[in-house]
Every structure is written in structure tokens, then in C-alpha cells.
Amino acid sequence: MVLKGSQGAGELAGQGSGGVTAYLSHHSGSESAMAFVTEEQIQQFCEDGFLVLEEFFTTEECDAMREQIDKIIAKMDVPPHCRTEFSTDEEEQLQAQSLKGPFWKGVLGFSLSDNFFPSALHAYDPIFKQITHSSKVQELGRKLGLEKPVVVQSMYIFKQPGIGGEVRPHQDATFLYTEPLAKVLGLWIALENATQENSCLWFIPGSHTNGITRRMVRAPPGTLPCTHFIGSEQTYQDSQFIPVPIHKGGLILIHGEVVHKSELNSSEWSRHVYTFHLMEAKDTTWSKENWLQPTPELPFPPLYN
């Protein structure tokens, strides 16, 4: 069952650390990376559903994010009921449900969920907010033709050596559903080199043109599990996927409907990532059935400021 037909990537393309903060303010311009984003690359994104942009962020910007997350974690006291796993697998997800603070299997993630701090790094933390709204990200949005993009969620992924769990094949629109589709875009920033050894992303090129076949939706308030899947999960062959390694500072654009995954990190090296999702808010309805919902206290902030 296809829940909604895809309109394809063409629509998307056509439509507290004072010192570190000061550094990012001075160095987060668009002078380097954006000069290399060409119309041909944007067309490639439309065809493949993903695009690698190497050297989008500097080594210093990556290190600033890693230093900041270390400070955040050092101050955190995560209650047991928030230490649940958030999995792309339906059975694992249902077994690991909690009302707050979903955590990806094998990684630690932060999402826009209730008021659990830090529930939205792009909104609460000055370093991640500045990266998310940096001039080069805004310019990239404009080059893609986004008119009213908003930031819907952000996540820091640790993918620790030896224990960083796999993320099964999935489409982001399964969890971040809009009417119409083709309105969600992921930005995946490598804070370390991501290789096949330490679990880079794998994609099925062109898989964003077939719509989605399942959704994760909210259950009525006060019920457990608090989400469930509707529709059917697709089966994919390993031979359909290609590995997409990327160097530290690189950014991968991810169409909301492209099928992607990552493997278990059994290497000796971590694979730190900061990732966030944008939605083109113009003529778009964010599903009230999504697990993630804006609130009056924390609406989806506009990318352009």
C-alpha cells in the first residue's frame, strides 16, 4: 500500500560558549563551500535523492560542536524513563517505547519532544543554533528554492566504536510526514570521517520517487505504546545500496523519501554526526499524527533570519 505518491526531488529543488560563538560568528560565512554547489549537483540530487557536499563546514566548526556536546552531556542527568531506544524497526520501537526523549538504538539522540532538555539543539544551544542557521545553510536552502523552510528537529549522533548500532533501511518521511510529500530535507553533517569501517550512510539512488508505504503515527494521549506504524514495511536487497563515505566537515543532503541505512559500527573509531531536518512550510501541512509536534513555546523556527 502506498500512502501517498511522491512528487519527487524536483519539487523540492524547485520550490554559553562565548569564545566559540564568537569564532563561529566570524567564520560561518558562505565564502568557500557554496561556491562549489552547482546546478549540476542540484540536478544530481534531484535524480539520486541525496548529495554529498564535501568541506561544507570547517574543522574548527566541527570541533566546536563536539566540544559543546561534551559540555552538555557532562551537565546532564538523564532520567531512566528517558533512556529509551528509538529504532526504525517496528518491533524494536514498540518494545522500547517511552513518553519522552527517544534515543536511537546504539546512539544518543536529542529530538523535539516535550520539553526534555536538550530536546532541540537547534533551538536551545547557541553553538548548534548558529550552525543550523549559518549563512551557508541558508544560502543552500535558497539555491534549492526553499521559500519558507523551518527547522523541525535536530539530533546529535555519537555512533560509538564497537557498540554503535545499525539503523535499518528507512525513509525519513515515515517519521516526518507532510501533505504533500517531498517537503522534508535532511542535512547530515560529518563531525568525523565517515567510512565503511565506522558506519557511513548507505543509499538506494533514485528510491525517493516511489512514495512511502508506512508511517509512524501518534497514539491517543495517555496510551502505550505512544506511537505505532501503519502501512507495510518494504524489503530491500543489500545489492540495491551504495556506500556514501564522507570526510569530516562534509554535509549530505537527504531527500525525505530516499531509502538509506547505516550498519553496526564495529570499528575502533567513533562516527559523530550533527543532523537536522528542514520542511518547506509554504503550502505544506505538517501531519498532526506525527510523533513530533511543535508547541506554542517551541514552534518550528524559520531557517531564514
Backbone as CSV, one residue per row, in Angstrom:
resi,resn,N_x,N_y,N_z,CA_x,CA_y,CA_z,C_x,C_y,C_z
1,MET,0.843,-1.184,0.000,0.000,0.000,0.000,0.883,1.241,0.000
2,VAL,0.690,2.116,-0.951,1.397,3.382,-0.989,0.494,4.444,-0.381
3,LEU,0.969,5.085,0.691,0.125,6.038,1.403,-0.042,7.331,0.626
4,LYS,1.021,7.775,-0.028,0.951,8.986,-0.841,1.981,8.877,-1.944
5,GLY,1.611,9.282,-3.123,2.571,9.263,-4.208,3.576,10.389,-4.051
6,SER,4.837,10.099,-4.380,5.877,11.107,-4.268,5.778,12.095,-5.415
7,GLN,6.106,13.357,-5.092,6.208,14.358,-6.132,7.654,14.560,-6.554
8,GLY,8.553,13.747,-5.955,9.927,13.718,-6.418,10.770,14.860,-5.888
9,ALA,12.092,14.724,-6.114,13.013,15.748,-5.644,12.912,17.014,-6.452
10,GLY,12.404,16.924,-7.667,12.304,18.113,-8.494,11.470,19.187,-7.849
11,GLU,10.413,18.805,-7.149,9.558,19.796,-6.488,10.320,20.493,-5.382
12,LEU,11.089,19.677,-4.614,11.844,20.270,-3.512,12.901,21.209,-4.054
13,ALA,13.556,20.796,-5.156,14.608,21.640,-5.700,14.040,22.854,-6.395
14,GLY,12.785,22.799,-6.775,12.208,23.924,-7.473,11.408,24.807,-6.559
15,GLN,11.156,24.537,-5.720,10.422,25.311,-4.743,11.475,26.039,-3.746
16,GLY,26.245,29.366,25.473,27.045,29.621,26.610,28.509,29.550,26.310
17,SER,28.960,29.335,25.310,30.360,29.266,24.927,30.697,30.519,24.165
18,GLY,30.945,31.591,24.898,31.138,32.875,24.262,32.248,32.877,23.233
19,GLY,33.403,32.266,23.591,34.522,32.275,22.668,34.211,31.514,21.398
20,VAL,33.626,30.342,21.543,33.294,29.538,20.372,32.226,30.222,19.546
21,THR,31.241,30.834,20.218,30.196,31.542,19.493,30.790,32.678,18.673
22,ALA,31.723,33.389,19.252,32.355,34.476,18.526,33.114,33.944,17.320
23,TYR,33.778,32.797,17.504,34.507,32.198,16.383,33.561,31.849,15.248
24,LEU,32.446,31.188,15.591,31.508,30.779,14.553,30.909,31.993,13.864
25,SER,30.661,33.065,14.622,30.099,34.263,14.021,31.022,34.815,12.946
26,HIS,32.313,34.650,13.153,33.279,35.215,12.226,33.569,34.290,11.053
27,HIS,33.425,32.974,11.265,33.887,32.015,10.269,32.783,31.220,9.588
28,SER,31.514,31.488,9.866,30.449,30.659,9.311,29.832,31.255,8.051
29,GLY,30.595,31.984,7.295,30.088,32.566,6.058,29.987,31.547,4.956
30,SER,29.590,32.002,3.764,29.364,31.095,2.645,30.477,31.188,1.620
31,GLU,31.645,31.727,2.026,32.649,32.053,1.048,33.275,30.839,0.378
32,SER,33.305,29.670,1.033,34.037,28.553,0.461,33.125,27.485,-0.129
33,ALA,32.313,26.855,0.734,31.571,25.685,0.293,30.560,25.993,-0.804
34,MET,29.833,27.112,-0.643,28.728,27.343,-1.554,29.177,27.662,-2.965
35,ALA,30.444,28.066,-3.134,30.932,28.329,-4.475,30.965,27.046,-5.306
36,PHE,30.946,25.892,-4.624,31.056,24.620,-5.319,29.719,23.896,-5.458
37,VAL,28.632,24.516,-5.031,27.314,23.928,-5.218,26.787,24.410,-6.563
38,THR,26.784,23.514,-7.520,26.438,23.886,-8.883,25.034,23.413,-9.239
39,GLU,24.528,23.922,-10.348,23.242,23.460,-10.844,23.288,21.976,-11.181
40,GLU,24.450,21.526,-11.648,24.592,20.092,-11.957,24.467,19.250,-10.694
41,GLN,25.033,19.735,-9.593,24.914,18.999,-8.334,23.464,18.966,-7.860
42,ILE,22.778,20.080,-7.990,21.380,20.109,-7.585,20.561,19.153,-8.442
43,GLN,20.862,19.092,-9.734,20.175,18.145,-10.600,20.489,16.709,-10.191
44,GLN,21.737,16.461,-9.776,22.113,15.130,-9.308,21.325,14.756,-8.067
45,PHE,21.125,15.733,-7.186,20.304,15.492,-6.006,18.882,15.131,-6.406
46,CYS,18.350,15.825,-7.400,17.002,15.528,-7.873,16.905,14.101,-8.397
47,GLU,17.959,13.606,-9.019,17.948,12.268,-9.604,18.197,11.180,-8.567
48,ASP,19.143,11.426,-7.659,19.552,10.390,-6.706,18.788,10.425,-5.392
49,GLY,18.361,11.616,-4.980,17.707,11.753,-3.683,18.669,12.034,-2.552
50,PHE,19.955,12.174,-2.861,20.959,12.555,-1.869,22.102,13.234,-2.594
51,LEU,22.882,14.009,-1.850,24.007,14.725,-2.440,25.074,14.932,-1.383
52,VAL,26.317,14.630,-1.736,27.459,14.834,-0.851,28.114,16.171,-1.169
53,LEU,28.255,17.007,-0.160,28.940,18.295,-0.289,30.129,18.284,0.661
54,GLU,31.282,17.951,0.146,32.483,17.892,0.981,32.916,19.298,1.398
55,GLU,33.599,19.386,2.546,34.180,20.621,3.058,33.143,21.735,3.221
56,PHE,31.934,21.352,3.568,30.897,22.364,3.767,31.139,23.137,5.055
57,PHE,31.552,22.421,6.097,31.916,23.059,7.360,33.407,22.874,7.603
58,THR,33.970,23.783,8.372,35.399,23.731,8.656,35.690,22.749,9.786
59,THR,36.959,22.377,9.888,37.395,21.531,11.004,37.090,22.206,12.328
60,GLU,37.304,23.518,12.393,37.061,24.256,13.635,35.581,24.228,14.010
61,GLU,34.694,24.346,13.032,33.257,24.292,13.320,32.858,22.910,13.832
62,CYS,33.416,21.868,13.222,33.129,20.502,13.685,33.623,20.295,15.106
63,ASP,34.825,20.754,15.382,35.389,20.594,16.723,34.592,21.392,17.752
64,ALA,34.080,22.560,17.347,33.273,23.364,18.265,32.006,22.621,18.657
65,MET,31.376,21.943,17.697,30.166,21.173,18.005,30.479,20.005,18.924
66,ARG,31.588,19.335,18.686,31.953,18.205,19.542,32.274,18.671,20.957
67,GLU,32.992,19.776,21.074,33.290,20.304,22.401,32.017,20.708,23.133
68,GLN,31.075,21.288,22.400,29.839,21.735,23.029,29.000,20.560,23.506
69,ILE,28.927,19.492,22.709,28.114,18.352,23.135,28.749,17.690,24.355
70,ASP,30.079,17.711,24.448,30.741,17.163,25.634,30.322,17.949,26.878
71,LYS,30.230,19.271,26.741,29.818,20.096,27.874,28.359,19.823,28.248
72,ILE,27.516,19.656,27.239,26.100,19.388,27.503,25.933,18.058,28.223
73,ILE,26.609,17.030,27.723,26.483,15.691,28.318,27.032,15.684,29.732
74,ALA,28.110,16.417,29.965,28.704,16.454,31.303,27.741,17.025,32.333
75,LYS,26.834,17.901,31.905,25.879,18.534,32.819,24.559,17.771,32.917
76,MET,24.379,16.753,32.070,23.085,16.091,32.011,22.933,15.007,33.052
77,ASP,21.716,14.867,33.529,21.333,13.736,34.374,20.073,13.170,33.745
78,VAL,20.258,12.249,32.782,19.123,11.738,32.023,18.353,10.739,32.869
79,PRO,17.090,11.002,33.180,16.301,10.075,33.990,16.092,8.764,33.252
80,PRO,15.944,7.669,34.000,15.802,6.358,33.362,14.673,6.286,32.354
81,HIS,13.534,6.974,32.611,12.397,6.839,31.701,12.653,7.541,30.372
82,CYS,13.728,8.341,30.301,14.065,9.000,29.041,15.120,8.231,28.251
83,ARG,15.641,7.154,28.827,16.692,6.406,28.149,16.104,5.275,27.301
84,THR,15.129,5.595,26.508,14.533,4.601,25.635,15.224,4.622,24.293
85,GLU,15.099,3.518,23.574,15.669,3.422,22.245,14.634,3.809,21.213
86,PHE,15.108,4.504,20.189,14.239,4.853,19.070,14.781,4.130,17.858
87,SER,14.028,3.167,17.351,14.507,2.313,16.282,13.650,2.474,15.042
88,THR,14.263,2.234,13.873,13.495,2.230,12.634,12.778,0.906,12.435
89,ASP,13.076,-0.074,13.278,12.402,-1.365,13.211,11.141,-1.323,14.062
90,GLU,10.010,-1.756,13.510,8.735,-1.607,14.212,8.706,-2.372,15.525
91,GLU,9.127,-3.614,15.525,9.055,-4.420,16.749,9.958,-3.853,17.835
92,GLU,11.184,-3.455,17.456,12.095,-2.884,18.436,11.559,-1.570,18.970
93,GLN,10.959,-0.773,18.085,10.422,0.514,18.524,9.297,0.318,19.530
94,LEU,8.395,-0.613,19.268,7.270,-0.831,20.174,7.744,-1.358,21.524
95,GLN,8.805,-2.180,21.500,9.323,-2.726,22.744,10.009,-1.655,23.586
96,ALA,10.517,-0.616,22.925,11.330,0.373,23.623,10.618,1.694,23.844
97,GLN,9.300,1.726,23.684,8.567,2.989,23.747,8.648,3.643,25.130
98,SER,8.685,4.958,25.074,8.538,5.765,26.276,7.834,7.048,25.868
99,LEU,7.322,7.797,26.820,6.589,9.017,26.504,7.511,10.187,26.195
100,LYS,8.772,10.082,26.571,9.670,11.218,26.373,11.018,10.735,25.866
101,GLY,11.728,11.693,25.205,13.137,11.539,24.915,13.520,10.298,24.153
102,PRO,13.121,10.102,22.885,13.544,8.910,22.158,15.038,8.905,21.905
103,PHE,15.640,7.747,22.024,17.065,7.582,21.782,17.257,6.512,20.719
104,TRP,18.007,6.845,19.654,18.260,5.865,18.609,19.031,4.688,19.181
105,LYS,18.752,3.536,18.646,19.441,2.324,19.085,20.946,2.475,18.852
106,GLY,21.717,2.330,19.932,23.154,2.380,19.811,23.733,3.786,19.755
107,VAL,22.888,4.816,19.780,23.369,6.185,19.743,22.556,7.004,20.724
108,LEU,23.028,8.190,21.000,22.288,9.096,21.869,21.788,10.237,21.016
109,GLY,20.498,10.450,20.998,19.948,11.487,20.133,19.052,12.426,20.912
110,PHE,18.896,13.642,20.426,18.018,14.611,21.038,16.997,15.038,19.998
111,SER,15.744,15.063,20.365,14.720,15.427,19.395,13.741,16.413,20.021
112,LEU,12.950,17.025,19.180,11.955,17.979,19.645,10.788,17.203,20.240
113,SER,10.884,16.880,21.519,9.904,16.021,22.156,9.613,16.565,23.547
114,ASP,8.395,17.069,23.764,8.036,17.702,25.025,9.041,18.817,25.342
115,ASN,9.433,18.936,26.605,10.382,19.986,26.969,11.647,19.392,27.575
116,PHE,11.947,18.164,27.229,13.135,17.499,27.763,14.392,18.167,27.211
117,PHE,15.255,18.630,28.086,16.456,19.338,27.655,17.620,18.375,27.537
118,PRO,18.449,18.488,26.465,18.246,19.390,25.341,17.392,18.714,24.281
119,SER,16.135,19.114,24.194,15.205,18.442,23.286,15.277,18.973,21.877
120,ALA,15.942,20.096,21.666,16.111,20.637,20.319,17.393,21.456,20.316
121,LEU,18.477,20.828,19.920,19.758,21.515,19.960,19.743,22.780,19.113
122,HIS,19.040,22.727,17.999,18.992,23.885,17.101,18.257,25.066,17.719
123,ALA,17.457,24.821,18.732,16.677,25.888,19.359,17.260,26.328,20.696
124,TYR,17.842,25.390,21.454,18.258,25.692,22.815,19.738,26.021,22.966
125,ASP,20.563,25.466,22.105,22.003,25.629,22.297,22.565,26.660,21.316
126,PRO,23.330,27.633,21.789,23.803,28.701,20.891,24.734,28.214,19.795
127,ILE,25.571,27.216,20.078,26.503,26.728,19.065,25.755,26.008,17.950
128,PHE,24.894,25.074,18.324,24.166,24.312,17.306,23.138,25.188,16.588
129,LYS,22.601,26.156,17.287,21.674,27.088,16.647,22.390,27.892,15.571
130,GLN,23.603,28.315,15.892,24.349,29.128,14.933,24.766,28.301,13.719
131,ILE,25.137,27.050,13.934,25.473,26.171,12.812,24.246,25.940,11.943
132,THR,23.120,25.624,12.576,21.891,25.317,11.844,21.442,26.488,10.993
133,HIS,21.565,27.692,11.526,21.105,28.890,10.827,22.245,29.657,10.169
134,SER,23.369,28.988,9.971,24.522,29.668,9.382,24.196,30.176,7.983
135,SER,24.930,31.173,7.556,24.651,31.791,6.260,24.798,30.801,5.119
136,LYS,25.719,29.834,5.249,25.890,28.883,4.145,24.742,27.885,4.093
137,VAL,24.177,27.517,5.240,22.990,26.662,5.213,21.814,27.427,4.623
138,GLN,21.666,28.681,5.006,20.588,29.486,4.440,20.758,29.652,2.933
139,GLU,21.979,29.881,2.489,22.213,30.032,1.054,21.918,28.731,0.310
140,LEU,22.278,27.606,0.933,21.962,26.319,0.321,20.457,26.154,0.182
141,GLY,19.712,26.531,1.215,18.258,26.458,1.128,17.717,27.293,-0.021
142,ARG,18.281,28.477,-0.195,17.811,29.338,-1.289,18.181,28.753,-2.646
143,LYS,19.366,28.148,-2.750,19.753,27.530,-4.016,18.832,26.366,-4.365
144,LEU,18.287,25.707,-3.349,17.349,24.617,-3.574,15.934,25.129,-3.833
145,GLY,15.754,26.429,-3.719,14.445,27.010,-3.998,13.492,26.977,-2.832
146,LEU,13.994,26.761,-1.616,13.124,26.740,-0.446,12.709,28.164,-0.095
147,GLU,11.408,28.406,0.002,10.914,29.756,0.248,10.666,30.037,1.724
148,LYS,10.073,29.074,2.427,9.774,29.259,3.842,10.196,28.018,4.641
149,PRO,11.476,27.670,4.583,11.906,26.474,5.320,11.907,26.710,6.818
150,VAL,11.493,25.687,7.566,11.547,25.719,9.023,12.335,24.511,9.494
151,VAL,12.931,24.643,10.674,13.704,23.549,11.259,12.768,22.745,12.151
152,VAL,12.587,21.461,11.850,11.618,20.671,12.607,12.251,19.832,13.707
153,GLN,13.508,19.450,13.550,14.141,18.668,14.615,15.631,18.602,14.379
154,SER,16.369,18.272,15.425,17.812,18.100,15.325,18.250,16.963,16.227
155,MET,19.412,16.430,15.940,19.894,15.262,16.680,21.413,15.184,16.600
156,TYR,22.021,14.833,17.698,23.457,14.548,17.721,23.614,13.044,17.839
157,ILE,24.372,12.459,16.921,24.551,11.007,16.884,26.005,10.675,17.187
158,PHE,26.222,9.834,18.183,27.576,9.507,18.614,28.162,8.309,17.860
159,LYS,27.381,7.294,17.605,27.824,6.071,16.903,29.181,5.608,17.439
160,GLN,29.168,5.187,18.694,30.397,4.872,19.391,31.088,3.630,18.829
161,PRO,32.413,3.562,18.953,33.152,2.413,18.415,32.744,1.117,19.103
162,GLY,32.514,0.108,18.305,32.206,-1.215,18.828,30.769,-1.440,19.220
163,ILE,30.030,-0.359,19.548,28.654,-0.531,20.038,27.631,0.300,19.270
164,GLY,28.087,1.148,18.369,27.144,1.975,17.615,26.238,1.103,16.767
165,GLY,24.960,1.071,17.085,24.042,0.122,16.458,23.665,0.495,15.040
166,GLU,23.153,-0.484,14.324,22.702,-0.254,12.957,21.411,0.565,12.950
167,VAL,21.208,1.283,11.874,19.934,1.940,11.602,19.382,1.283,10.350
168,ARG,18.281,0.594,10.493,17.734,-0.205,9.412,17.259,0.670,8.254
169,PRO,17.121,0.084,7.063,16.642,0.866,5.916,15.330,1.573,6.238
170,HIS,15.271,2.852,5.918,14.081,3.634,6.235,14.034,4.880,5.362
171,GLN,12.901,5.557,5.396,12.703,6.854,4.760,12.310,7.846,5.852
172,ASP,12.917,9.003,5.859,12.635,9.978,6.912,11.173,10.400,6.925
173,ALA,10.528,10.390,5.746,9.118,10.792,5.671,8.203,9.819,6.399
174,THR,8.685,8.625,6.712,7.920,7.695,7.536,7.658,8.297,8.910
175,PHE,8.614,9.070,9.402,8.539,9.640,10.743,8.208,11.130,10.727
176,LEU,8.496,11.794,9.600,8.271,13.241,9.452,7.390,13.432,8.222
177,TYR,6.093,13.214,8.397,5.162,13.145,7.270,4.510,14.492,7.008
178,THR,4.425,14.850,5.740,3.798,16.103,5.344,2.806,15.857,4.222
179,GLU,1.872,16.784,4.094,0.964,16.828,2.943,1.224,18.127,2.189
180,PRO,1.681,18.068,0.925,2.084,16.880,0.187,3.450,16.380,0.655
181,LEU,3.868,15.239,0.102,5.218,14.744,0.362,6.237,15.605,-0.385
182,ALA,7.499,15.183,-0.319,8.612,15.899,-0.964,8.831,17.274,-0.353
183,LYS,8.534,17.412,0.939,8.685,18.696,1.609,9.697,18.656,2.754
184,VAL,10.328,17.512,2.999,11.269,17.373,4.103,12.661,17.082,3.555
185,LEU,13.648,17.737,4.133,15.034,17.605,3.691,15.929,17.433,4.903
186,GLY,16.773,16.400,4.909,17.726,16.177,5.979,19.088,16.742,5.632
187,LEU,19.761,17.317,6.623,21.141,17.778,6.474,21.979,17.035,7.502
188,TRP,22.893,16.230,7.027,23.662,15.282,7.832,25.117,15.719,7.793
189,ILE,25.646,16.187,8.930,26.973,16.792,8.974,27.948,15.841,9.658
190,ALA,28.992,15.456,8.944,30.003,14.551,9.486,30.985,15.339,10.347
191,LEU,31.015,15.043,11.629,31.954,15.700,12.536,33.257,14.914,12.657
192,GLU,33.272,13.728,12.050,34.467,12.908,11.881,34.356,12.251,10.513
193,ASN,35.454,11.724,10.002,35.380,10.975,8.764,34.402,9.821,8.932
194,ALA,33.492,9.660,7.974,32.540,8.548,7.990,32.912,7.606,6.853
195,THR,33.358,6.413,7.199,33.832,5.431,6.226,32.996,4.160,6.325
196,GLN,33.250,3.221,5.427,32.550,1.940,5.530,32.930,1.228,6.820
197,GLU,34.130,1.465,7.313,34.584,0.782,8.524,33.846,1.272,9.765
198,ASN,33.585,2.583,9.857,32.932,3.095,11.073,31.491,3.521,10.820
199,SER,30.874,2.976,9.758,29.430,3.071,9.555,28.978,4.358,8.875
200,CYS,29.441,4.536,7.648,28.913,5.626,6.834,27.480,5.300,6.417
201,LEU,26.807,6.253,5.806,25.465,6.027,5.289,25.508,5.230,3.992
202,TRP,24.429,4.476,3.747,24.213,3.759,2.500,22.869,4.192,1.924
203,PHE,22.809,4.385,0.616,21.592,4.853,-0.042,21.198,3.946,-1.204
204,ILE,19.906,3.953,-1.523,19.418,3.396,-2.781,19.140,4.581,-3.699
205,PRO,20.015,4.846,-4.659,19.818,6.016,-5.528,18.489,5.938,-6.272
206,GLY,17.798,7.057,-6.314,16.538,7.142,-7.034,15.338,6.600,-6.298
207,SER,15.527,6.115,-5.078,14.422,5.489,-4.340,13.443,6.504,-3.762
208,HIS,13.686,7.785,-3.971,12.797,8.828,-3.445,11.612,9.093,-4.362
209,THR,11.510,8.371,-5.450,10.452,8.650,-6.431,9.258,7.717,-6.309
210,ASN,9.270,6.837,-5.328,8.223,5.812,-5.236,7.273,6.003,-4.066
211,GLY,7.329,7.151,-3.401,6.442,7.374,-2.269,6.872,6.590,-1.042
212,ILE,6.009,6.501,-0.047,6.283,5.728,1.153,5.156,4.730,1.367
213,THR,5.468,3.661,2.058,4.476,2.608,2.259,4.073,2.441,3.723
214,ARG,4.696,3.183,4.617,4.294,3.110,6.026,4.579,4.441,6.705
215,ARG,3.903,4.645,7.832,4.093,5.833,8.648,4.102,5.451,10.113
216,MET,4.855,6.214,10.889,4.768,6.088,12.340,3.865,7.215,12.831
217,VAL,2.789,6.874,13.550,1.800,7.858,13.974,1.635,7.827,15.490
218,ARG,1.170,8.943,16.038,0.939,9.071,17.470,-0.300,8.289,17.882
219,ALA,-0.225,7.702,19.055,-1.402,7.080,19.656,-2.146,8.149,20.464
220,PRO,-3.389,7.891,20.820,-4.120,8.854,21.660,-3.349,9.149,22.940
221,PRO,-3.440,10.373,23.454,-2.716,10.749,24.673,-2.998,9.793,25.824
222,GLY,-1.939,9.462,26.551,-2.084,8.620,27.733,-2.068,7.138,27.464
223,THR,-1.851,6.731,26.209,-1.836,5.310,25.881,-0.422,4.867,25.546
224,LEU,-0.150,3.592,25.796,1.126,2.990,25.456,0.886,1.758,24.580
225,PRO,1.751,1.532,23.570,2.849,2.416,23.172,2.337,3.738,22.627
226,CYS,3.179,4.765,22.686,2.718,6.103,22.321,2.775,6.347,20.815
227,THR,3.364,5.442,20.076,3.320,5.505,18.617,3.136,4.102,18.069
228,HIS,2.701,4.033,16.828,2.634,2.751,16.141,2.757,3.001,14.649
229,PHE,3.035,1.948,13.904,3.188,2.054,12.461,1.907,1.646,11.753
230,ILE,1.610,2.368,10.675,0.542,1.956,9.778,1.147,1.750,8.399
231,GLY,0.534,0.869,7.610,1.110,0.531,6.321,2.047,-0.655,6.462
232,SER,2.804,-0.929,5.425,3.673,-2.106,5.407,5.118,-1.702,5.162
233,GLU,6.033,-2.449,5.773,7.457,-2.185,5.620,7.967,-2.859,4.358
234,GLN,8.734,-2.141,3.579,9.309,-2.679,2.359,10.518,-3.551,2.675
235,THR,10.813,-4.461,1.781,12.017,-5.284,1.882,12.994,-4.843,0.802
236,TYR,14.241,-4.639,1.188,15.261,-4.184,0.255,16.412,-5.182,0.214
237,GLN,17.046,-5.279,-0.928,18.203,-6.139,-1.095,19.475,-5.339,-0.830
238,ASP,20.459,-5.969,-0.190,21.715,-5.276,0.088,22.359,-4.754,-1.187
239,SER,22.159,-5.465,-2.280,22.789,-5.067,-3.545,22.232,-3.752,-4.095
240,GLN,21.083,-3.306,-3.570,20.497,-2.051,-4.036,21.209,-0.832,-3.453
241,PHE,21.905,-1.006,-2.347,22.510,0.112,-1.631,23.935,0.374,-2.103
242,ILE,24.316,1.640,-2.061,25.706,2.008,-2.300,26.219,2.757,-1.076
243,PRO,27.490,2.544,-0.697,28.042,3.277,0.446,28.350,4.708,0.049
244,VAL,28.180,5.630,1.005,28.442,7.050,0.743,29.362,7.579,1.843
245,PRO,30.670,7.286,1.734,31.610,7.838,2.716,31.757,9.336,2.534
246,ILE,32.166,10.007,3.594,32.312,11.465,3.551,33.347,11.879,4.582
247,HIS,34.088,12.944,4.284,35.116,13.419,5.185,34.530,14.346,6.252
248,LYS,35.295,14.522,7.307,34.945,15.449,8.374,34.653,16.824,7.787
249,GLY,33.518,17.405,8.174,33.116,18.709,7.663,32.197,18.635,6.461
250,GLY,32.055,17.444,5.890,31.158,17.284,4.753,29.706,17.224,5.187
251,LEU,28.808,17.541,4.251,27.378,17.530,4.502,26.689,16.664,3.456
252,ILE,25.754,15.836,3.884,24.949,15.048,2.960,23.515,15.563,3.006
253,LEU,23.014,15.979,1.859,21.604,16.327,1.715,20.815,15.046,1.529
254,ILE,19.716,14.899,2.253,18.929,13.668,2.217,17.474,14.007,1.941
255,HIS,16.974,13.587,0.792,15.558,13.756,0.470,14.718,12.944,1.453
256,GLY,13.580,13.474,1.844,12.769,12.814,2.860,12.261,11.439,2.503
257,GLU,12.297,11.088,1.217,11.774,9.785,0.812,12.832,8.825,0.295
258,VAL,14.102,9.233,0.289,15.136,8.329,-0.190,15.417,7.262,0.869
259,VAL,15.592,6.020,0.440,15.854,4.908,1.357,17.332,4.903,1.717
260,HIS,17.615,4.881,3.013,19.007,4.870,3.457,19.129,4.087,4.762
261,LYS,20.353,3.775,5.122,20.616,2.982,6.323,22.058,3.220,6.759
262,SER,22.414,2.682,7.913,23.817,2.587,8.321,23.999,1.292,9.085
263,GLU,25.206,0.777,9.055,25.492,-0.518,9.666,26.009,-0.350,11.100
264,LEU,26.143,-1.472,11.786,26.765,-1.500,13.107,28.188,-0.958,13.006
265,ASN,28.554,-0.107,13.942,29.940,0.367,13.987,30.763,-0.583,14.840
266,SER,31.402,-1.527,14.180,32.231,-2.496,14.897,33.701,-2.111,14.857
267,SER,33.986,-0.908,14.369,35.369,-0.460,14.260,35.866,0.102,15.594
268,GLU,37.094,0.591,15.574,37.689,1.210,16.755,37.486,2.719,16.769
269,TRP,36.743,3.252,15.776,36.603,4.695,15.642,35.140,5.094,15.765
270,SER,34.902,6.192,16.463,33.543,6.718,16.561,33.164,7.393,15.245
271,ARG,31.877,7.767,15.144,31.391,8.461,13.950,30.355,9.496,14.402
272,HIS,30.867,10.636,14.861,29.989,11.671,15.389,29.338,12.457,14.247
273,VAL,28.055,12.791,14.443,27.273,13.484,13.417,26.329,14.463,14.096
274,TYR,26.152,15.627,13.497,25.037,16.513,13.849,24.113,16.556,12.640
275,THR,22.837,16.291,12.866,21.886,16.250,11.763,20.608,16.988,12.153
276,PHE,19.998,17.610,11.161,18.709,18.262,11.403,17.876,18.201,10.134
277,HIS,16.578,18.437,10.288,15.645,18.363,9.164,14.941,19.700,8.950
278,LEU,14.798,20.027,7.678,14.039,21.200,7.266,12.745,20.771,6.596
279,MET,11.732,21.609,6.716,10.491,21.418,5.974,10.163,22.702,5.228
280,GLU,9.815,22.582,3.958,9.307,23.723,3.216,7.887,23.986,3.699
281,ALA,7.715,25.058,4.466,6.419,25.317,5.101,5.399,25.920,4.148
282,LYS,5.852,26.463,3.027,4.900,27.069,2.099,4.000,26.002,1.497
283,ASP,2.688,26.189,1.634,1.686,25.275,1.061,1.873,23.845,1.558
284,THR,2.284,23.710,2.813,2.556,22.390,3.382,1.824,22.221,4.705
285,THR,1.281,21.038,4.928,0.646,20.697,6.202,1.488,19.652,6.918
286,TRP,1.904,19.981,8.133,2.630,19.028,8.988,1.596,18.123,9.640
287,SER,1.744,16.821,9.493,0.734,15.899,9.979,0.582,15.983,11.497
288,LYS,-0.651,16.103,11.959,-0.930,16.091,13.391,-0.749,14.696,13.982
289,GLU,-0.540,13.701,13.129,-0.288,12.341,13.593,1.196,12.050,13.782
290,ASN,2.066,12.969,13.392,3.497,12.753,13.588,3.831,12.690,15.073
291,TRP,4.823,11.876,15.423,5.251,11.784,16.814,5.798,13.125,17.304
292,LEU,6.326,13.912,16.394,6.948,15.180,16.706,5.984,16.318,16.388
293,GLN,5.712,17.189,17.361,4.769,18.280,17.164,5.333,19.595,17.708
294,PRO,5.145,20.691,16.970,5.536,21.996,17.505,4.603,22.391,18.643
295,THR,5.047,23.275,19.477,4.240,23.774,20.588,4.268,25.299,20.565
296,PRO,3.336,25.953,21.261,3.385,27.425,21.329,4.700,27.923,21.919
297,GLU,5.258,27.165,22.865,6.519,27.566,23.481,7.704,27.316,22.556
298,LEU,7.586,26.314,21.700,8.678,25.969,20.800,8.119,25.608,19.424
299,PRO,7.754,26.587,18.640,7.319,26.321,17.267,8.508,25.953,16.407
300,PHE,8.236,25.475,15.208,9.325,25.203,14.279,9.922,26.543,13.831
301,PRO,11.182,26.817,14.168,11.746,28.137,13.820,12.077,28.237,12.333
302,PRO,11.880,29.398,11.730,12.246,29.570,10.325,13.761,29.499,10.150
303,LEU,14.203,28.913,9.044,15.623,28.836,8.773,16.209,30.210,8.503
304,TYR,15.491,31.005,7.721,15.998,32.318,7.357,15.701,33.329,8.473
305,ASN,16.709,34.083,8.841,16.518,35.074,9.896,17.274,36.344,9.555
